[in-house]
Amino acid sequence: MLENTLSSYPLTLVFNIVSGLIWIGLAGLLPEPMRQKTQVVIVAMAGGVYLIGSLGVWEVPLSLALLGFAYLGLTHYWGIGAAWLTHAGIDLLHHLNASPLVPTLPLSSVGCATLDMVLAIWFFCNAPALVPLSIGRFSVSHTLSDQP
């Protein structure tokens, strides 16, 4: 069993990095400010996933910290990035505590932490659209070329 788990680490990491890049590609298609506001809601909801008590009294303050960063994300992309990093930290604590997100998948918390870190990097770069898109009156602003 342990050998199967260890051999699954590379696949888990690659799968979740690719999943994060797909998320970024799709989320980047949303126009501003919808992109930022939508991502704040998603990361705030993700903060509630781990209120299951397996980390004891630490669940509440960690989730409140994540929620605080998400609130800052309403006006600053770095707040969303910090919230995703907080979520990644909670994921890793759950993995080390042998209480993964999905009990039947021992690496689910590691996978989630990997995806969270990919997203955090994107948000620390101010969440640019990877491809500029303009269809009629719909236009995706804030692309990589807009960055200073």
LUMZA-448805 format. One record per residue (C-alpha): residue number from 0; residue in one letter; x, y, z. Coordinates in pm, 1 decimal, padded with zeros to 6 digits. Layout:
<atoms>
ATOM	i	aa	u	v	w
ATOM	NUM	A	X	Y	Z
...
</atoms>
This chain:
<atoms>
ATOM	i	aa	u	v	w
ATOM	0	M	00000.0	00000.0	00000.0
ATOM	1	L	00275.6	00246.7	00093.5
ATOM	2	E	00465.0	00170.2	-00227.7
ATOM	3	N	00153.7	00246.2	-00434.3
ATOM	4	T	00109.0	00576.0	-00251.0
ATOM	5	L	00471.7	00679.2	-00299.9
ATOM	6	S	00464.7	00594.9	-00668.9
ATOM	7	S	00150.9	00810.0	-00706.2
ATOM	8	Y	00320.1	01132.1	-00588.1
ATOM	9	P	00457.7	01238.2	-00930.5
ATOM	10	L	00126.4	01165.2	-01102.6
ATOM	11	T	-00062.9	01356.7	-00832.7
ATOM	12	L	00166.2	01658.0	-00867.2
ATOM	13	V	00152.9	01665.1	-01248.0
ATOM	14	F	-00225.5	01617.7	-01256.9
ATOM	15	N	-00284.1	01903.8	-01012.8
ATOM	16	I	-00037.0	02139.6	-01180.5
ATOM	17	V	-00213.5	02080.8	-01513.1
ATOM	18	S	-00551.3	02125.0	-01341.1
ATOM	19	G	-00431.4	02457.4	-01198.6
ATOM	20	L	-00316.8	02574.9	-01541.3
ATOM	21	I	-00653.8	02481.8	-01691.1
ATOM	22	W	-00826.9	02672.5	-01407.9
ATOM	23	I	-00607.5	02975.7	-01478.1
ATOM	24	G	-00679.5	02956.2	-01850.1
ATOM	25	L	-01054.6	02945.6	-01794.9
ATOM	26	A	-01063.4	03201.8	-01513.8
ATOM	27	G	-00849.7	03434.6	-01724.6
ATOM	28	L	-01131.8	03448.9	-01978.2
ATOM	29	L	-01353.3	03631.1	-01728.1
ATOM	30	P	-01349.6	04009.0	-01768.5
ATOM	31	E	-01246.6	04232.1	-01481.6
ATOM	32	P	-01376.6	04289.3	-01215.3
ATOM	33	M	-01576.5	03965.0	-01247.1
ATOM	34	R	-01252.8	03762.9	-01250.4
ATOM	35	Q	-01139.3	03897.7	-00915.7
ATOM	36	K	-01477.6	03884.0	-00742.1
ATOM	37	T	-01550.0	03529.2	-00861.2
ATOM	38	Q	-01213.4	03404.6	-00739.8
ATOM	39	V	-01268.4	03564.8	-00398.7
ATOM	40	V	-01594.0	03372.3	-00359.4
ATOM	41	I	-01427.4	03045.8	-00466.4
ATOM	42	V	-01133.6	03076.9	-00226.1
ATOM	43	A	-01365.4	03179.5	00059.4
ATOM	44	M	-01577.8	02869.8	-00002.5
ATOM	45	A	-01263.1	02656.7	-00014.6
ATOM	46	G	-01184.8	02777.9	00335.8
ATOM	47	G	-01490.4	02600.0	00469.2
ATOM	48	V	-01391.7	02261.9	00326.6
ATOM	49	Y	-01167.3	02177.9	00618.0
ATOM	50	L	-01398.0	02272.5	00904.0
ATOM	51	I	-01423.8	01902.4	00984.5
ATOM	52	G	-01234.3	01914.0	01310.3
ATOM	53	S	-00944.9	01681.9	01233.5
ATOM	54	L	-00693.5	01950.6	01334.9
ATOM	55	G	-00880.0	02024.3	01655.8
ATOM	56	V	-00904.8	02382.9	01773.3
ATOM	57	W	-00672.4	02501.5	01493.8
ATOM	58	E	-00939.5	02455.1	01226.8
ATOM	59	V	-01126.8	02773.4	01316.8
ATOM	60	P	-00836.4	03022.5	01336.9
ATOM	61	L	-00679.6	02884.7	01017.3
ATOM	62	S	-01011.0	02914.0	00832.9
ATOM	63	L	-01065.1	03265.0	00970.6
ATOM	64	A	-00718.3	03367.8	00849.1
ATOM	65	L	-00805.5	03233.7	00504.5
ATOM	66	L	-01134.1	03423.5	00511.4
ATOM	67	G	-00951.4	03743.6	00612.4
ATOM	68	F	-00712.8	03709.5	00318.5
ATOM	69	A	-01008.5	03640.5	00088.1
ATOM	70	Y	-01168.7	03963.2	00209.3
ATOM	71	L	-00848.9	04152.3	00123.1
ATOM	72	G	-00873.6	03985.7	-00217.3
ATOM	73	L	-01180.0	04196.7	-00292.9
ATOM	74	T	-00942.3	04485.5	-00359.2
ATOM	75	H	-00598.7	04320.9	-00396.6
ATOM	76	Y	-00506.0	04011.0	-00592.7
ATOM	77	W	-00229.3	03935.3	-00343.2
ATOM	78	G	-00503.0	03874.6	-00084.1
ATOM	79	I	-00643.8	03592.5	-00296.4
ATOM	80	G	-00290.9	03455.5	-00340.6
ATOM	81	A	-00235.2	03463.4	00036.0
ATOM	82	A	-00568.9	03288.0	00090.0
ATOM	83	W	-00468.1	03008.5	-00150.8
ATOM	84	L	-00131.0	02974.4	00024.9
ATOM	85	T	-00312.8	02950.2	00357.4
ATOM	86	H	-00535.7	02680.7	00209.7
ATOM	87	A	-00226.7	02496.6	00083.8
ATOM	88	G	-00081.0	02510.3	00435.1
ATOM	89	I	-00400.2	02365.9	00581.2
ATOM	90	D	-00390.9	02093.4	00313.5
ATOM	91	L	-00035.6	01999.9	00409.0
ATOM	92	L	-00119.6	01997.2	00779.9
ATOM	93	H	-00403.9	01757.7	00706.4
ATOM	94	H	-00171.1	01538.0	00501.2
ATOM	95	L	00087.4	01529.6	00780.7
ATOM	96	N	-00190.4	01456.4	01029.9
ATOM	97	A	-00302.7	01159.9	00812.2
ATOM	98	S	-00647.9	01310.7	00760.8
ATOM	99	P	-00668.0	01383.7	00386.1
ATOM	100	L	-00945.3	01583.0	00220.3
ATOM	101	V	-01086.3	01265.5	00065.5
ATOM	102	P	-01032.6	00981.5	00313.8
ATOM	103	T	-01016.4	00713.7	00042.2
ATOM	104	L	-00746.4	00908.0	-00149.1
ATOM	105	P	-00440.9	00944.2	00076.1
ATOM	106	L	-00276.3	01202.5	-00151.7
ATOM	107	S	-00584.2	01421.2	-00199.3
ATOM	108	S	-00455.8	01690.0	00037.9
ATOM	109	V	-00113.1	01693.9	-00129.6
ATOM	110	G	-00281.9	01729.2	-00467.6
ATOM	111	C	-00503.3	02009.0	-00342.5
ATOM	112	A	-00202.3	02189.8	-00192.5
ATOM	113	T	-00021.2	02163.9	-00527.4
ATOM	114	L	-00313.8	02316.0	-00715.4
ATOM	115	D	-00349.2	02586.4	-00448.3
ATOM	116	M	00015.1	02689.3	-00490.1
ATOM	117	V	-00018.0	02713.0	-00869.6
ATOM	118	L	-00319.4	02940.4	-00821.9
ATOM	119	A	-00140.6	03148.0	-00556.3
ATOM	120	I	00148.0	03219.1	-00795.7
ATOM	121	W	-00099.3	03340.2	-01058.1
ATOM	122	F	-00271.0	03570.2	-00810.1
ATOM	123	F	00060.0	03711.3	-00685.9
ATOM	124	C	00120.9	03804.2	-01053.2
ATOM	125	N	-00212.7	03996.1	-01045.3
ATOM	126	A	-00408.0	03718.8	-01224.7
ATOM	127	P	-00344.3	03818.8	-01586.0
ATOM	128	A	-00541.2	03668.3	-01871.9
ATOM	129	L	-00311.3	03433.0	-02056.9
ATOM	130	V	-00467.4	03517.2	-02393.2
ATOM	131	P	-00629.3	03845.3	-02489.9
ATOM	132	L	-00985.2	03788.9	-02605.8
ATOM	133	S	-01219.7	04028.7	-02777.8
ATOM	134	I	-01556.1	03919.4	-02917.1
ATOM	135	G	-01793.6	04200.4	-02999.9
ATOM	136	R	-01841.0	04413.3	-02689.6
ATOM	137	F	-01690.9	04142.7	-02468.5
ATOM	138	S	-01322.6	04197.0	-02400.8
ATOM	139	V	-01085.8	04036.2	-02153.4
ATOM	140	S	-00863.2	04300.8	-02008.5
ATOM	141	H	-00557.0	04279.7	-01789.6
ATOM	142	T	-00336.9	04042.9	-01992.3
ATOM	143	L	00029.8	03958.8	-01947.8
ATOM	144	S	00119.1	04238.2	-02190.0
ATOM	145	D	-00052.1	04489.1	-01954.0
ATOM	146	Q	00190.8	04407.4	-01673.0
ATOM	147	P	00455.5	04669.7	-01585.3
</atoms>
